[in-house]
Structure formats: C-alpha cells, structure tokens
Amino acid sequence: MEDKLSTTSRDVLVQLVKLAQKSGMKGDKGDWKEFLTVFDKKFGASMSDPAKRTADELRAFLLTFKEHKDINYFVKIMKSNSNREQVKQLLKSEDVGSPEQKLVLLTLDHPLYSMAYSFPSHEEDWFVTKLGKKAKGKPSNTLLAVDCEMVLCEDGSEALVKICVVDRSLQVKLHEFVNPNKPVADYRTQITGVSAKDLDGVTCSVKDIQTSFRKLLARGEILVGHSLSNDLKAMKVDHATVIDTSLIFKYGDESSRRRPSLNDLCKTVLGYELRKKGAAHNCVDDACAAMKLVLAKIKHGFDNVIPVVQRDVPEGENSKLLVHRIQQDFPKEELHQVICGDFTIEIQASKKSRSDVYTAFAIFKSSQEAQNAYENLKGDEELDSSGRPQKPIPVELKSGVTSTIYVRKMTPSTQVLGKRSSAEGEGEADSKKLKTDKSAAITMEDSCVDQAKEIKRLKKLLKQRDEEISSLHKIVAALTRKQGL
C-alpha cells in the first residue's frame, strides 16, 4: 500500500481520509483526530480538515492502517481514481486523436460528469475494472453499448432486473434477466416492461453480470450508454472509459447543464421515434440507439456539433403543471389548496429509487389556465436541470413539519410563448426579429443571474478564507503565549 500511496495525488488522499473519518475507521494510532494529536504536536486536532493538511501528513495517517480489509478499502478507491486520471491524461496527450477517444474525453470533461459518476466503488460488492495493458499504452477504440432496467425494492433501493449489451455492429453480446434477490415493491412494468412472471426461475445475479463485464471490458473497451452512470450503479461496476450520450449532445446553444432524453435524441439526430408515448422501454432498442448516436457523432465529425432541436410542446402538455418532490404523507387532494384554479390530479409512476416522495400532474382545461395558475403561485422562480421554470412552494405536513414541493411549467424558459396574431399584419421578418430579440434578452438575463450567483459564491468563499486565517492567528497567538509562560 505504501507504494500506491506514494504515487497518489493529494486530492485523492484527501478523499481517502475524509472517507475514513466518515466511516469511523481507526488505524494503529486511532482515528484521524487521535492521529493528529500524536503526530502534530504543534496544532494537533485543532486543524482537522484533511483539505488543509499536506500530502505527507495524509499519507502518514493512511499508513497506520494494517488490517487487510482496511487496506483493500483504500486500494479500491485509489484504483478507481487512478483509472480515471490515467485515462484523462492519456487522452489529453497529442498522439491520441481518434473520434472515439475524443468522445470519451468530452464525457469526462463535462461539468456534470464528476457528480454523476461518483460511485461508492469502495464497497465490497462493487467491481472496479482494470484498464488493461492495451488501455495503458494505446487506448482501445472498441465500442460496447449497454442499457439496464431497474425495479424499486422494499428497502427503497433500486435493483437490476434486465440488461442488454450490443457491439458496434448492433449485434447482441449480452441479454439477460437478473434476479434482484430481495423483495420488490414496484416492478414499474409500464416503464421496464418487466413483471414478476418474467423473473420466475431466473438465477442470474448482479455478481454474474459483473463476471461477464470483467471479460467484456478486459482490454479497456469503451462503454457507451445514455445516462450511463445509472446503468453502472445498477450493475455496481466502475469503469473509466465511457461515452455518455446524455453529455455529448446539447440543446442548441443552451446551457451545458441541460441533458436531452434518449427519445428526443433519436428524433432529432437519427430521425426516428424510439418509442411511442406510454410504451415500455426495450433494453435492446435503447442500447442500439445509444450506439447509433455515438456512430452518428463520429460520422459527422467531432468538431461539428449536432444540436438537438427543442421540440414544440403540444397544447395538451402546455395545459399541465408538473408538481414534484411531494412527500408521501402530503395528500394529493391538498394540492388544490396550494395551486389555484380548476384542475384534475394525475399521479405519476415513480422512475427513481426514492419512495418517500411522489410526482403528479395538475391538468387544466387550457394552457392559459395553467399559465395563470403558475403566475399566481407565490415563490421565487428558478430553472430545473432541463431548463424549465419552476417555483418552490412551502407546505405543512400532517406531522407539523414544513416541506417544499416544486411546481414546474412544461415549456423550457428559452421557448417564446404566445402566438402571433394575423390581425396585426406582422411580416415573417418582423416575427423572426421579435423572437431573436426576446431570446437575446433571455440570454442576457440568464447571464446576469449566473454572474450574480458566481459573485455570491466568491463572497462566501472569501468569508470562509477570512475565518480560516482568523482561526490560524488565534492558534499562533495561543502558542506564543504558551511559550512565553
């Protein structure tokens, strides 16, 4: 372990020590604070934030762990981080220029990557792939696309129940039902297409799937998928070389935080509809779609952006408001006390693992009524991750606790609402200019908001730095007084 720690970056060392703190782990000299008390006679545990300590101090603490299980815990984390860093450094070198590898780098450099791909791969039931000799030298350009279906279990977690892997030629390499091996609360059949009957007699486990992936990815193959991090979490597999189709395509010139759906990408990039509205998912179709999208990106050239055109929202959709993050003990009928107007409520099937909240549609008779109801809501408007405006609304639960629900419009903020009246006699050029002016105004407004947020963040950071400096001054003063005595 000493050799591995000597080559590990300081950022990873900080992460290791923080995880040890969080897990309450103890080495030969106790936990982190106990170690500092003995190791650092000057400051001791008064400066216990690992981020403020040197790499040598962090390494010294980690070397106090001698038990095999503790060493394995740290080695898996170092392996996962080392794989990613090695891939990124290799891809940024001048001699690597294949379109496949550039798309891997585009995924790794995306602002949402680090958050989405932060896996608990140090846990015992996770598998971290090896880069392989070929990957350490010349990266592999072999592509494999994967798609998984998950069910909601009674313990609130999600479990893998179906998986498909296809190669570059869209030939199926793996297609299996998987036994979740724990009680299922919701098969989400309308989404997954899987029922309890489909799993009768199924013995394939997540461990078996990991064994299959150990072989499939033995040479550092590139794994492709849409929102691939969700599939990797379901399989409990940590793999460094990935292309995520939700991160390499953009909605025109909108913010990079916006992630297009697989169905929208198929319509706008590939020219076909992946599935009809309300139809269940199909692992084979979804895996093939992700592969086709990557091949389309390669064909059109890495530098040629394929924008995803925002599809028009039908009138029927505009007459709805989405209400989400509703606590389960908040009755749906009480939504009428939160939102004004005449509307019906439609509960949505859960697509996520959280069982303590639910989502609903408030369906009005017209888009104008929905718009009026939204405008009458008291709350500061913000944008969700898809660029749609929403308002957080505080509500009181039966327990007396205050919770927050979110009421969201169906139309992205960058889309200009309203129809041009023919009676006004506006020409086509005037109409286009009006839309352009409005779009520019919105863009400028968004830019101002972003700048304000950045200023606020920097002020907060500056305040933290001032507090840290003040704290260090107090420690120095105390030590000076002590030495004077």
C-alpha positions in Angstrom: 0.0 0.0 0.0 2.9 2.3 0.7 4.0 2.3 -3.0 0.5 3.1 -4.1 0.1 6.0 -1.7 3.4 7.5 -2.8 2.1 8.0 -6.3 -1.5 9.0 -5.3 -2.4 12.7 -5.8 -3.2 14.9 -2.9 -6.9 15.3 -3.9 -7.3 11.5 -3.8 -5.5 11.4 -0.4 -7.9 14.0 1.0 -10.9 11.9 -0.3 -9.4 8.8 1.4 -9.0 10.5 4.8 -12.5 12.0 4.6 -14.0 8.6 3.9 -12.1 7.1 6.8 -13.4 9.9 9.0 -17.0 9.3 7.8 -16.7 5.6 8.3 -15.1 6.0 11.8 -12.1 3.9 10.8 -9.1 3.6 13.1 -5.5 2.7 12.4 -2.7 1.8 14.8 -2.8 5.4 16.2 -6.6 5.8 16.4 -8.9 7.8 14.1 -7.9 10.9 12.2 -8.2 13.3 15.1 -6.4 11.0 17.5 -3.7 10.5 15.0 -3.2 14.3 14.6 -3.0 14.7 18.4 0.0 12.4 18.5 1.5 13.2 15.1 1.3 17.0 15.1 2.5 18.4 18.5 2.1 22.0 17.3 -1.5 22.1 16.0 -2.9 18.7 16.9 -6.5 18.1 16.0 -7.3 21.8 16.0 -6.8 21.8 12.3 -8.6 18.5 11.4 -9.8 19.4 7.9 -7.9 16.9 5.6 -8.0 19.5 2.8 -5.8 21.8 4.9 -3.2 19.1 5.5 -0.1 18.2 3.4 0.1 15.1 1.3 2.8 13.7 3.6 0.5 14.1 6.7 -2.4 12.4 4.9 -0.1 9.5 3.7 1.3 9.1 7.3 -2.2 8.6 8.6 -3.3 6.1 5.9 -0.1 4.1 6.6 -1.3 3.4 10.1 -3.9 1.0 8.8 -2.6 -2.6 8.8 -5.7 -4.7 8.6 -6.4 -6.4 5.3 -10.0 -5.2 4.9 -9.0 -1.6 5.5 -6.1 -1.8 3.0 -8.5 -3.3 0.4 -10.9 -0.5 1.0 -8.4 2.2 0.3 -6.8 0.3 -2.7 -10.2 0.1 -4.5 -10.7 3.8 -4.1 -7.2 4.6 -5.4 -7.7 2.2 -8.3 -10.9 3.9 -9.4 -9.4 7.4 -9.2 -6.2 6.3 -10.8 -8.0 4.7 -13.7 -9.9 7.9 -14.4 -6.9 10.2 -14.1 -4.8 7.8 -16.2 -7.5 7.8 -19.0 -7.8 11.6 -18.9 -4.1 12.2 -19.0 -3.6 9.7 -21.8 -6.5 11.2 -23.9 -5.1 14.7 -23.5 -1.8 13.7 -24.9 -1.1 14.8 -28.5 -0.8 11.3 -30.0 -4.4 10.3 -29.2 -6.8 11.6 -31.7 -9.5 9.0 -32.6 -13.1 10.2 -32.6 -14.0 7.5 -30.1 -11.4 8.7 -27.6 -12.3 12.3 -28.1 -15.9 11.5 -27.2 -14.6 9.7 -24.0 -12.7 12.9 -23.1 -15.8 15.0 -23.9 -17.8 12.9 -21.4 -15.0 13.0 -18.7 -14.7 16.8 -19.1 -18.5 17.5 -18.9 -19.4 19.7 -15.8 -21.9 17.0 -14.7 -19.6 14.1 -15.0 -17.9 14.2 -11.6 -21.2 14.3 -9.7 -23.0 11.7 -11.8 -20.0 9.2 -11.8 -19.1 9.5 -8.1 -19.6 5.8 -7.2 -19.3 4.0 -3.9 -17.0 1.6 -5.6 -15.0 1.1 -2.4 -17.9 -1.0 -1.1 -17.4 -4.8 -1.1 -20.0 -5.7 -3.7 -18.6 -3.3 -6.3 -16.3 -4.2 -9.2 -13.7 -1.8 -10.5 -12.5 -2.7 -14.0 -8.8 -2.8 -14.9 -7.5 -0.6 -17.7 -5.7 -3.5 -19.3 -2.2 -3.4 -20.9 -3.7 -2.1 -24.2 -5.5 0.7 -22.4 -2.4 1.8 -20.5 -0.5 2.2 -23.8 -2.7 2.8 -26.8 -6.4 3.2 -25.9 -8.9 0.8 -27.3 -11.5 2.1 -29.8 -13.8 -0.9 -29.4 -17.3 0.3 -28.5 -19.9 -1.6 -26.4 -23.3 -0.1 -25.6 -25.3 -1.1 -22.6 -28.8 -0.5 -21.2 -30.4 -1.7 -18.0 -33.8 -1.8 -16.4 -34.3 -1.4 -12.7 -37.1 -2.1 -10.2 -37.9 -0.4 -6.9 -37.2 -2.7 -3.9 -39.0 -2.6 -0.5 -35.9 -1.2 1.2 -36.1 1.9 -1.1 -33.1 0.9 -3.3 -33.1 0.0 -7.0 -32.1 -3.4 -8.3 -31.1 -4.6 -11.7 -33.6 -6.9 -13.5 -32.7 -6.8 -17.1 -29.6 -5.9 -19.2 -28.5 -5.8 -22.8 -25.1 -5.1 -24.4 -24.6 -4.6 -28.1 -21.4 -4.1 -30.2 -20.6 -1.6 -32.9 -22.4 -3.7 -35.4 -25.5 -3.8 -33.2 -25.0 -7.5 -32.5 -26.3 -8.5 -29.1 -23.4 -9.6 -26.8 -25.3 -10.0 -23.6 -29.1 -10.1 -22.9 -30.2 -11.3 -19.5 -32.9 -11.1 -16.9 -31.4 -10.6 -13.5 -32.8 -11.8 -10.1 -32.8 -8.8 -7.7 -32.5 -11.3 -4.8 -34.6 -9.0 -2.5 -38.3 -8.2 -2.1 -39.6 -5.9 -4.9 -42.0 -3.1 -4.1 -42.7 -2.0 -7.7 -41.7 -3.7 -10.9 -42.6 -0.4 -12.8 -43.8 -2.7 -15.6 -45.2 0.3 -17.6 -41.6 1.6 -17.8 -39.4 -1.5 -17.6 -41.6 -4.0 -19.4 -40.7 -6.5 -16.7 -43.2 -8.3 -14.5 -42.8 -10.8 -11.6 -43.5 -13.6 -14.0 -40.5 -12.7 -16.2 -38.2 -13.5 -13.2 -39.6 -16.9 -12.5 -36.7 -19.3 -12.4 -34.1 -16.6 -13.1 -30.8 -17.4 -11.3 -28.6 -14.8 -12.9 -27.3 -12.3 -10.3 -25.5 -9.0 -10.3 -22.3 -10.9 -9.5 -22.8 -12.9 -12.6 -23.2 -9.7 -14.7 -20.0 -8.4 -13.2 -18.2 -11.6 -14.2 -19.5 -11.1 -17.8 -18.3 -7.4 -17.8 -14.9 -8.5 -16.4 -14.4 -10.3 -19.8 -16.2 -7.8 -22.0 -14.1 -4.9 -20.7 -10.8 -6.7 -20.2 -8.9 -4.7 -22.9 -10.2 -1.3 -21.8 -13.1 -1.2 -24.2 -15.3 1.9 -24.3 -18.7 1.5 -22.7 -21.5 3.6 -24.3 -24.9 4.4 -22.8 -27.5 7.1 -22.2 -27.2 8.5 -18.6 -24.8 5.6 -18.3 -23.9 6.3 -14.7 -27.4 4.9 -13.7 -26.6 1.6 -15.5 -23.2 1.3 -13.9 -24.7 1.9 -10.5 -27.3 -0.8 -11.1 -24.5 -3.3 -12.1 -22.2 -2.0 -9.4 -19.5 -1.6 -12.0 -16.9 1.2 -12.0 -15.4 1.7 -15.5 -13.2 4.6 -16.5 -13.6 4.8 -20.3 -17.2 5.7 -21.1 -19.2 7.8 -23.6 -22.4 9.1 -22.2 -24.8 10.3 -24.9 -26.7 12.5 -22.5 -23.5 14.5 -22.1 -22.1 14.7 -25.6 -25.2 16.3 -27.2 -26.6 19.8 -26.5 -29.9 21.5 -26.9 -28.7 24.1 -29.5 -26.8 26.8 -27.7 -28.4 26.3 -24.3 -26.6 25.7 -21.0 -24.4 22.6 -20.9 -26.4 21.5 -17.7 -29.3 20.5 -19.9 -29.4 16.8 -20.7 -31.5 15.6 -23.6 -33.7 12.5 -23.4 -32.8 9.4 -25.5 -36.1 9.6 -27.3 -35.5 13.3 -28.3 -32.0 12.4 -29.5 -33.4 9.7 -31.7 -35.9 12.0 -33.2 -33.6 14.9 -33.9 -30.3 13.2 -34.6 -31.3 9.8 -36.0 -34.7 10.8 -37.5 -36.9 8.2 -35.9 -39.1 7.8 -32.8 -37.5 5.3 -30.3 -40.8 4.5 -28.6 -44.4 5.7 -28.6 -45.7 7.7 -25.7 -46.6 5.4 -22.8 -44.7 2.4 -24.3 -42.4 0.4 -22.1 -38.6 0.5 -22.5 -36.8 -2.1 -24.5 -33.2 -2.8 -23.5 -32.1 -3.9 -26.9 -33.6 -0.9 -28.7 -32.2 1.5 -26.1 -28.7 0.0 -26.3 -28.7 0.1 -30.1 -30.0 3.7 -30.0 -27.1 4.8 -27.8 -24.6 3.1 -30.1 -26.2 4.7 -33.2 -25.9 8.1 -31.6 -22.2 7.7 -31.0 -21.7 6.4 -34.5 -23.6 9.4 -35.9 -21.4 11.8 -33.8 -18.3 10.1 -35.2 -19.6 10.2 -38.8 -20.5 14.0 -38.6 -17.1 14.8 -37.1 -16.1 15.6 -33.6 -15.9 19.3 -34.2 -19.3 19.5 -35.9 -21.8 19.9 -33.1 -25.1 18.1 -33.8 -27.6 20.3 -32.0 -30.7 18.8 -30.5 -33.7 20.9 -31.7 -36.2 21.7 -29.0 -39.4 20.0 -30.0 -42.6 22.0 -29.7 -44.7 21.3 -26.6 -48.2 20.2 -27.7 -51.2 22.3 -26.4 -52.2 19.3 -24.3 -48.9 19.4 -22.5 -49.0 23.1 -22.0 -52.3 22.8 -20.1 -50.4 20.9 -17.4 -48.2 21.8 -14.5 -45.8 19.2 -13.1 -45.7 19.0 -9.3 -42.8 17.1 -7.9 -40.9 16.2 -4.7 -44.2 15.8 -2.9 -43.8 14.0 0.4 -45.9 10.8 0.6 -47.8 12.0 3.7 -49.0 15.1 1.8 -52.4 14.0 0.4 -52.8 14.8 -3.3 -56.2 16.4 -2.6 -54.4 19.2 -0.7 -52.7 20.3 -3.9 -55.9 22.2 -4.6 -55.0 24.4 -1.6 -51.6 25.1 -3.0 -52.5 25.7 -6.6 -55.4 27.9 -7.7 -57.8 27.0 -10.4 -59.9 24.2 -11.8 -57.7 21.1 -12.4 -57.6 17.4 -12.1 -54.7 15.5 -10.5 -52.8 12.6 -12.2 -50.2 10.7 -10.1 -47.1 9.7 -12.0 -45.4 6.3 -11.7 -42.1 6.6 -9.9 -38.9 6.3 -12.1 -36.5 6.8 -9.3 -35.5 4.9 -6.2 -36.9 7.4 -3.7 -40.1 6.0 -2.2 -40.7 8.9 0.2 -41.8 11.3 -2.5 -44.1 11.3 -5.5 -44.9 13.3 -8.6 -48.2 14.5 -10.1 -49.6 16.5 -13.0 -52.1 19.3 -12.4 -54.2 19.2 -15.6 -56.2 22.3 -16.6 -58.7 22.8 -19.3 -56.4 25.1 -21.3 -52.8 26.3 -21.4 -53.9 29.8 -20.4 -55.5 28.5 -17.2 -52.3 26.6 -16.4 -50.2 29.7 -17.1 -52.5 31.8 -14.8 -52.3 29.3 -12.0 -48.5 29.2 -12.3 -48.2 33.0 -12.3 -50.4 33.2 -9.1 -48.1 30.9 -7.2 -46.0 32.7 -4.6 -42.4 31.7 -4.9 -39.1 32.7 -6.5 -38.8 31.3 -10.0 -35.8 29.1 -10.8 -34.8 26.7 -13.6 -34.7 23.0 -13.2 -31.9 20.8 -14.7 -33.9 20.7 -18.0 -34.2 24.5 -18.3 -37.9 24.6 -17.4 -39.1 27.3 -15.0 -40.4 26.1 -11.6 -41.3 27.6 -8.2 -40.6 26.1 -4.8 -43.7 26.2 -2.6 -43.5 25.5 1.2 -46.3 23.3 2.6 -47.1 22.0 6.0 -47.3 18.2 6.5 -49.6 16.4 9.0 -46.6 16.0 11.3 -46.3 19.8 11.6 -43.0 19.8 9.6 -42.7 22.2 6.7 -41.7 20.7 3.4 -41.2 22.1 -0.1 -42.8 21.0 -3.2 -42.0 22.2 -6.7 -44.5 23.3 -9.4 -43.0 23.3 -12.9 -44.1 24.5 -16.3 -43.9 22.2 -19.3 -42.2 24.7 -21.6 -38.5 25.5 -21.4 -37.7 29.1 -20.5 -35.9 29.7 -23.8 -39.0 29.0 -25.8 -41.0 32.1 -26.6 -44.6 31.7 -25.6 -47.6 33.2 -27.3 -48.9 33.2 -30.9 -48.6 36.0 -33.5 -51.9 37.4 -34.3 -52.7 37.6 -38.0 -54.8 40.7 -37.5 -51.6 42.6 -36.5 -50.3 42.0 -40.0 -46.8 41.2 -38.8 -44.4 40.1 -41.6 -42.3 37.0 -41.3 -39.1 39.0 -40.9 -40.6 41.1 -38.1 -41.8 37.9 -36.3 -38.3 36.4 -36.5 -36.7 39.6 -35.3 -39.1 39.7 -32.3 -38.2 36.1 -31.4 -34.5 36.9 -31.8 -34.8 40.0 -29.6 -36.7 38.1 -26.9 -34.1 35.2 -27.0 -31.3 37.7 -26.7 -33.0 39.3 -23.7 -33.5 36.0 -22.0 -29.9 35.0 -22.7 -28.6 38.3 -21.2 -30.9 37.9 -18.2 -29.6 34.3 -17.6 -26.0 35.6 -18.0 -26.7 38.2 -15.3 -28.2 35.6 -13.0 -25.1 33.4 -13.5 -22.8 36.3 -12.7 -24.7 37.2 -9.6 -24.5 33.6 -8.4 -20.8 33.5 -9.1 -20.2 36.7 -7.1 -22.3 35.3 -4.2 -20.2 32.1 -4.3 -16.9 34.0 -4.3 -18.0 36.2 -1.4 -18.9 33.1 0.6 -15.5 31.5 -0.3 -13.7 34.8 0.7 -15.6 34.8 4.1 -14.5 31.2 4.7 -10.9 32.0 4.0 -11.1 35.0 6.3 -12.5 32.7 9.1 -9.7 30.2 8.5 -7.0 32.9 8.7 -8.5 34.3 11.8 -8.6 30.8 13.4 -4.9 30.3 12.5 -4.0 33.6 14.0 -5.7 32.6 17.3 -3.8 29.3 17.3 -0.5 31.1 16.7 -1.3 33.6 19.5 -2.2 30.9 21.9 1.0 29.0 21.2 3.1 32.2 21.5 1.5 32.9 25.0 2.2 29.3 26.0 5.8 29.5 25.0 6.1 32.8 26.9 4.9 31.1 30.0 
